[in-house]
């Protein structure tokens, strides 16, 4: 394990626990693949990923997506912000960087 002091072992364990759910992992991978982490992900014509739309191609109902997004947000993997009646979401680049450092031996 690297000497990264930003996150504790328990923080990493929480992240890995959240990602152990296949739907959460699929949601994160979709957000990462849509565009560069740290920017709002490309899902619609306005380059924005909305919580309710993230699960459409994944076959996950909106209420379940909302639950998974909440958990990914809780562990710091994603960020959200309200845009009118919708909630935008994107991957937190700092957490991805920390995970990259964690796996650097």
N, C-alpha and C positions, 0 to 999 in steps of 0.2 A: 504494500500500500504506500502511496506517496506521502509526503510530509505536509499535505494540504491541511492548513489549520482552519480554513473557512468553515468546513463542515465536520461534524463529529460522526463517529461510527454509527451512532443511533440515528442520525439524520439520513445517512446512506441506507440504513436498514429500512427506514420508512419509505424512502424512494423505491427501493427494490420491492418492498411489500406491495406498494401501489401498482407497480408495473407487473407484478405476478398475475394480475387479472388480465386475461387475453384481450378483453374489450378495451381496457385502458391502454394497453400496449398498442393496439391497433389505432386508437385515437391519437396517441402521441406520434406514432409513425406517420399517420396521415398529415398531421400538422407540420412535422419536420419535413416531409416530402413536398409539401405545397410551396414553400418558399424558404428563404434564408431564416434560420432561427433568430428571434428577437424582433422580427417584423410580423405584422398581422398576416396570417396565412391566406393564400389564394384558394378560395372556394367559389366565389361568385364573380360576376363581371366587375365588381368594384374592389377586387383584391382583398376581400375580407372573409374570414372564417367566423361564422356565427354558430353559437353553441347548438342551436336546434338543427343546423344543416350539416354539422360535422359528421353525424352518424348516418346520413342518408345512404351513401355508397357502401357503408359498412353493415347495413341491415340492423342497425340499433335504433330503437324507438327513442323519441326526443326526451322523454322523462328519464330513461336510463342513461342517455348521453349526458344529461344535466348532472346526474348523480356522479358519473365517472369524471366529468370535468371538475366538479367540486373537489373530488379526491385528488386529482392531479394538481389542482391549484393548492390544496392544503399542504402537499409535500413540496411545493415550490417549482414543479416542472413547467407549469404554464402560468400565464398572467391573463387577466380578463379586464374588460372595461365596457361600460354600458354605452351603447350608441342608439339613442332613442329607445325603442322597445326591444331591441336586440342586444345581445352581449357578444362582443368580439373576443376572440381568444388567440393566443400565440404562445410559442415555446420560449421559455426564459433562457437566454443565451448564457447567462452566468452559471446556471445550474448545469447545463450541458458541458460547459467548460470544466466545472468542478468534477463531473463524472469522468470526463476524459482524463483529467489529472489523476483521479482515483485509480484508473486502470493503467496508468503509466508506471512501469516498474523500473 
